[in-house]
Amino acid sequence: MVRLAARPRCRARLSVVVALPFVVATGLAGVQDAPAPEQGAPADRFQTGNQLYQAGDYRGALDAYLGLFDEGLESGDLHYNIGNAYFKLGELGRAILFYERARLELPGDESVRANLELARSLTADQITPLPGFWLPRVVSWATRLAPRGWLIAMVTLGYLALAACLLLRLLSRGPGSRPWTARVAAASAALTLVFGVNLLIREFEIGRAERGVILQTETAVQSAPSDDPALQLFTIHEGTVVRIDRRSDQWFEIVLEDGKVGWIRAGDLETI
């Protein structure tokens, strides 16, 4: 019997409207009851999705979550719940898509990692990744180590401390306060720079390859952007994660984790 990783929590960050209570929609074991939501229609609908999931109405829960998502509400927790609902409905490709999106927002979350690994282990294509150069992996790990909100707080704190120290040095008439303000200003500048660069890399996805998830049951991979059967190289299946290297009209050139390269129809995948 397959089971999703379970770690109940009450947390949500729907970024453009309000903070909502979050309950992980776990696997076959079900979920705990969510606390009363904050006032507001989005919170009520999120709570409704949780209740529907707990009652076994996974399609209804998914509709409730997707209603929020389609209105532009974003959070790793919402993506994670959507992924769980898709998993319950047997839509493995979309489950993996939303788990991958949740992992970008919640890089250190153990439940997201475990559920994603479980879902990917059930795909038809068991691809062995090529060993990569260690430096990009270390940089990617480092930039995703801290939560986004924590980075924003640290950058803000460093900037305010730097501004305060500079202002004190300008207003101070005695030399006694200058040494410590210089040291604090230097530390604040370093703090702002380190965490600011980290935040910029994450926000603008600098250096991160564009990836997508195959959503079709089976997709033909061609040697050129053409439907000619003679150009077919191999097939890949729902849930496979690929890197997108180039675009040509309605075609994507993709690279698999084992290094295989080919072209597929753009409509056969959705970008993460």
C-alpha positions in Angstrom: 0.0 0.0 0.0 1.4 3.4 -1.0 1.3 6.2 1.5 2.2 9.8 1.3 4.5 11.2 4.0 2.6 12.7 6.9 3.5 15.7 9.0 0.5 17.8 10.1 1.1 21.5 10.3 -1.0 24.6 10.4 0.7 27.1 8.1 0.1 29.0 4.9 1.4 31.9 2.9 -0.9 32.9 0.1 1.2 35.8 -1.0 -1.1 38.3 -2.6 -4.1 38.3 -0.3 -4.1 37.0 3.3 -2.3 34.4 5.5 -4.3 31.2 5.7 -4.2 28.3 8.1 -2.6 25.3 6.4 -3.2 21.6 7.0 -1.1 19.1 5.0 -3.3 16.9 2.9 -1.5 13.7 3.7 -2.0 10.3 2.1 -4.2 7.3 2.9 -4.0 8.0 6.6 -6.0 11.2 6.2 -5.4 14.6 7.9 -6.1 16.3 11.1 -8.8 18.9 11.5 -7.8 22.4 10.6 -8.2 25.3 13.0 -10.8 28.0 12.4 -9.7 30.1 9.4 -9.2 33.8 9.4 -12.0 35.9 8.1 -12.2 36.3 4.3 -13.4 34.4 1.3 -10.0 32.9 0.3 -9.5 31.5 3.8 -12.9 30.0 3.9 -12.4 28.3 0.5 -9.0 27.0 1.6 -10.6 25.5 4.7 -13.4 24.1 2.5 -10.7 22.3 0.4 -9.2 20.8 3.6 -12.6 19.6 4.8 -13.4 18.0 1.4 -10.0 16.3 1.4 -10.6 14.9 4.8 -14.0 13.6 3.7 -12.4 11.8 0.8 -13.7 14.2 -1.9 -10.4 14.8 -3.6 -11.9 16.3 -6.7 -13.9 18.8 -4.7 -10.8 19.6 -2.7 -8.7 20.1 -5.8 -11.4 22.4 -7.3 -11.3 24.5 -4.1 -7.5 24.8 -4.2 -7.3 25.4 -7.9 -9.8 28.2 -7.6 -7.4 30.0 -5.3 -4.4 29.2 -7.6 -6.2 30.4 -10.7 -6.9 33.7 -9.0 -3.1 34.3 -8.6 -2.7 33.1 -5.0 0.7 31.5 -4.5 2.4 29.6 -1.7 4.4 26.5 -1.3 1.8 25.1 1.0 -1.0 25.6 -1.5 1.1 23.9 -4.2 1.8 21.0 -1.9 -2.0 20.5 -1.1 -2.7 20.7 -4.9 0.0 18.0 -5.5 -1.5 15.8 -2.8 -5.0 16.1 -4.3 -3.7 15.3 -7.8 -1.8 12.3 -6.4 -5.0 10.9 -4.8 -6.8 11.3 -8.1 -4.1 9.3 -9.9 -2.9 12.3 -12.0 0.8 11.6 -11.4 2.2 14.2 -13.8 0.3 17.1 -12.3 1.1 15.9 -8.8 4.8 16.0 -9.5 4.5 19.4 -11.2 3.0 20.9 -8.1 5.3 19.1 -5.7 8.2 20.6 -7.7 6.7 24.0 -7.4 6.2 23.5 -3.7 9.9 22.5 -3.4 11.0 25.8 -4.9 9.0 27.7 -2.2 9.8 25.2 0.6 13.3 23.9 -0.2 13.9 22.4 3.2 10.6 20.9 3.8 10.9 17.1 4.5 7.2 16.3 3.6 7.5 18.0 0.2 10.8 16.1 -0.5 9.4 12.7 0.6 6.1 13.1 -1.4 8.0 14.2 -4.5 10.4 11.3 -4.3 7.5 8.9 -3.8 5.6 10.3 -6.8 8.6 10.2 -9.0 9.3 6.6 -8.0 6.0 5.6 -9.5 6.6 7.0 -13.0 7.2 4.7 -15.9 10.6 6.2 -16.8 13.2 5.4 -14.2 16.0 7.6 -15.3 19.5 7.5 -13.7 20.9 11.0 -13.6 24.3 11.7 -14.9 26.8 12.8 -12.3 27.1 16.6 -12.5 29.8 19.1 -11.5 29.6 19.7 -7.8 29.8 23.5 -7.8 26.3 24.2 -9.4 24.7 21.8 -6.9 26.3 23.4 -4.0 25.3 26.9 -5.2 21.7 25.7 -5.8 21.6 24.1 -2.4 22.9 27.2 -0.6 20.6 29.6 -2.3 17.6 27.5 -1.4 18.6 26.7 2.1 16.8 29.6 3.8 13.1 30.4 3.5 12.3 33.4 1.3 10.6 35.3 4.1 13.6 34.9 6.3 15.9 36.2 3.6 13.7 39.3 3.1 13.8 39.9 6.9 17.6 39.6 7.0 18.1 41.9 4.1 15.7 44.5 5.6 17.4 44.3 9.0 20.9 44.7 7.5 19.8 47.6 5.4 18.2 49.4 8.3 21.2 48.8 10.6 23.6 50.1 7.9 21.5 53.2 7.4 21.2 53.8 11.1 25.0 53.6 11.6 25.7 55.9 8.7 23.3 58.4 10.1 24.8 58.2 13.5 28.3 58.9 12.1 27.0 61.9 10.2 25.2 63.3 13.2 27.8 62.5 15.9 30.2 65.2 16.8 32.4 63.2 19.2 35.0 60.6 18.0 34.0 58.1 20.7 31.0 56.6 18.9 32.7 56.3 15.5 34.7 53.1 15.9 31.8 50.9 16.9 29.5 52.5 14.3 32.1 51.7 11.6 32.3 48.1 12.7 28.5 47.7 12.9 28.1 49.4 9.5 30.7 47.0 7.9 28.9 44.0 9.3 25.5 45.3 8.2 26.8 45.9 4.7 28.2 42.4 4.5 24.9 41.0 5.8 22.9 43.0 3.3 25.2 42.0 0.4 25.3 38.2 1.1 21.6 37.8 1.8 20.6 40.3 -0.9 22.5 38.4 -3.6 20.9 35.2 -2.4 17.5 36.7 -2.6 18.1 38.2 -6.1 19.3 34.8 -7.4 16.1 33.2 -6.1 13.7 35.9 -7.2 15.1 36.2 -10.7 16.1 32.5 -11.0 19.6 33.5 -12.1 21.4 30.5 -13.4 18.5 28.1 -12.9 17.6 25.9 -15.9 14.0 26.0 -17.1 12.4 22.7 -16.3 9.1 21.1 -17.1 7.0 18.0 -16.3 5.6 15.7 -19.0 1.8 15.6 -18.6 0.8 13.2 -21.5 0.6 9.5 -20.9 3.2 9.0 -23.6 5.2 11.5 -25.6 7.3 10.9 -28.7 10.8 12.5 -28.6 12.0 13.5 -32.0 15.4 14.2 -33.4 14.1 17.5 -34.9 11.0 19.7 -34.4 8.8 17.6 -36.7 6.0 15.0 -36.3 7.7 12.8 -38.9 7.6 9.2 -37.5 11.0 8.5 -39.1 12.6 11.1 -36.8 11.3 9.5 -33.5 14.1 8.7 -31.1 12.3 7.3 -28.1 9.3 7.9 -25.9 8.9 9.3 -22.4 5.9 9.2 -20.1 3.8 11.1 -17.7 5.6 12.6 -14.7 9.1 12.7 -16.2 11.0 15.9 -15.3 13.0 17.4 -18.2 15.2 20.4 -18.7 14.2 22.8 -21.5 17.1 24.0 -23.6 15.5 25.6 -26.7 12.2 26.6 -28.1 11.1 26.5 -31.7 7.5 27.5 -32.6 5.4 24.9 -30.8 8.4 22.6 -29.9 10.8 22.4 -27.0 14.2 20.8 -27.2 14.6 18.9 -23.9 17.4 17.2 -22.0 16.7 14.2 -19.8 18.6 13.7 -16.5 20.5 10.9 -18.2 21.7 13.2 -20.9 19.4 12.2 -23.8 18.3 15.1 -26.0 15.3 15.5 -28.3 12.3 17.6 -29.3 8.8 17.3 -28.1 5.5 19.2 -28.6 5.3 22.2 -26.2 1.8 21.1 -25.2 3.1 17.8 -23.9 4.6 19.4 -20.8 4.1 22.3 -18.4 6.9 24.3 -17.0 7.7 24.2 -13.3 
